[in-house]
């Protein structure tokens, strides 16, 4: 069965939390900013104009990623997770492409992300998606964030 990429629906909210908690707790520790979005993704991400996508293998959520609205023309790619059982199948790329396409459809001029330099595989994926490294200029909500990357969506105008 092929894996489908689908947008958020309330019944998938627990999977968003579970998939992200698994990798964060394995490599780092859950921070207050994590709790905010994982505890109520509909209020924290969807209601303010963002989106969450899921990779579904049949009815099972095996991956997820969020686009969090930072400004009317800028989104943050956040909370990307793929279950270990489904890694190395291109799902991270497909989820990233879904966020980029969706952000562009919302009139975004850019998408940025914050990550950690230990996540070399994720950084390579983001580079393949067209993200470039930017200075980490401001204090972030995440102690683990030490890498900032951005993708400029050239030629995009709000409402286009």
C-alpha positions in Angstrom: 0.0 0.0 0.0 1.3 3.5 -0.8 1.7 6.2 1.8 -0.5 9.2 1.3 0.2 12.7 2.5 -3.0 14.3 4.0 -3.8 17.6 5.8 -4.7 17.9 9.4 -7.9 16.5 10.8 -8.7 16.5 14.6 -8.5 12.7 14.9 -4.8 12.8 13.9 -3.8 15.3 16.7 -2.6 12.5 19.1 -0.3 11.1 16.3 1.2 14.5 15.8 2.2 14.5 19.5 3.3 10.9 19.6 5.5 11.0 16.5 7.2 14.2 17.7 7.6 13.1 21.3 9.3 9.9 20.2 12.2 11.7 18.5 12.5 14.7 20.8 12.6 12.5 23.9 15.1 10.1 22.3 17.6 12.9 21.3 16.8 15.9 23.5 14.2 16.8 26.1 10.7 18.2 25.8 10.6 21.9 26.2 7.7 24.3 27.1 7.4 25.4 23.5 7.0 21.7 22.4 4.3 21.2 25.0 2.3 24.2 23.6 2.1 22.9 20.1 2.0 19.2 20.9 -0.7 19.6 23.5 -3.2 21.4 21.2 -2.0 21.6 17.6 -5.3 22.7 16.4 -5.3 25.9 18.6 -1.5 26.5 18.3 -1.0 25.8 14.6 -4.2 25.4 12.6 -6.4 28.2 14.1 -3.7 31.0 13.6 -3.5 30.0 9.9 -1.0 27.2 9.8 -1.3 23.6 8.6 -0.1 20.1 9.6 0.4 17.3 7.1 0.5 13.6 7.9 2.0 10.6 6.0 -0.6 7.8 6.3 0.3 4.2 5.6 -3.2 2.8 5.3 -4.9 4.3 8.4 -1.6 4.5 10.4 0.1 7.9 10.8 3.8 7.3 10.1 5.0 10.9 9.6 4.1 14.5 10.2 5.2 18.1 9.7 3.7 21.5 10.5 3.7 24.9 8.8 3.4 27.5 11.6 2.4 31.0 10.5 5.1 33.5 11.7 3.8 36.5 9.7 1.3 36.9 6.9 4.0 36.0 4.3 6.3 33.7 6.3 5.9 30.2 7.7 8.0 28.0 9.9 8.5 24.4 8.9 8.4 22.7 12.3 7.8 19.4 14.0 8.8 17.1 11.2 8.9 13.4 12.3 8.9 10.1 10.5 8.4 6.8 12.4 11.7 4.8 12.4 9.8 2.0 10.6 9.2 4.3 7.6 12.5 6.2 7.4 14.6 6.1 4.3 11.6 5.9 2.1 11.4 9.6 1.0 8.6 10.5 3.4 10.5 13.4 4.9 11.0 14.9 1.4 7.3 14.4 0.6 6.2 16.0 3.8 8.6 18.9 3.3 7.4 19.4 -0.3 3.8 19.4 1.0 4.6 22.3 3.4 6.5 24.2 0.7 3.6 23.8 -1.8 1.0 24.7 0.8 3.0 27.7 2.0 3.3 29.0 -1.5 -0.4 28.5 -2.1 -1.0 30.8 1.0 1.1 33.6 -0.5 4.2 33.0 1.6 7.4 34.6 0.5 9.6 32.4 2.6 9.7 29.3 4.9 12.2 29.0 7.6 13.1 26.3 10.1 15.1 25.9 13.3 17.0 22.6 14.0 20.0 21.2 15.7 23.4 20.6 14.2 23.4 17.0 15.5 20.5 16.2 13.1 22.7 15.9 10.0 20.3 13.8 8.0 17.5 16.3 8.5 19.8 19.2 7.5 20.8 17.4 4.3 17.1 16.9 3.5 16.4 20.6 4.1 19.3 21.5 1.8 18.0 19.2 -0.9 14.6 20.9 -0.6 16.4 24.2 -1.3 16.8 25.7 2.2 19.9 27.7 2.8 21.7 28.3 6.1 21.0 31.6 7.8 22.5 33.1 11.0 20.6 32.3 14.1 20.1 36.0 15.0 17.5 35.9 17.8 16.7 34.0 20.9 14.4 31.1 20.0 11.9 29.3 22.1 14.0 26.1 21.9 17.3 25.6 23.8 18.2 22.9 21.3 17.9 25.1 18.2 21.4 26.1 16.9 20.7 26.0 13.1 18.5 28.3 11.1 17.6 27.7 7.5 15.4 29.5 5.0 13.8 28.9 1.7 12.8 31.9 -0.4 9.7 31.3 -2.5 10.6 33.6 -5.4 8.0 35.5 -7.3 5.2 34.7 -4.9 2.7 37.4 -4.0 0.0 37.2 -1.4 -3.2 36.0 -3.0 -1.4 34.8 -6.1 
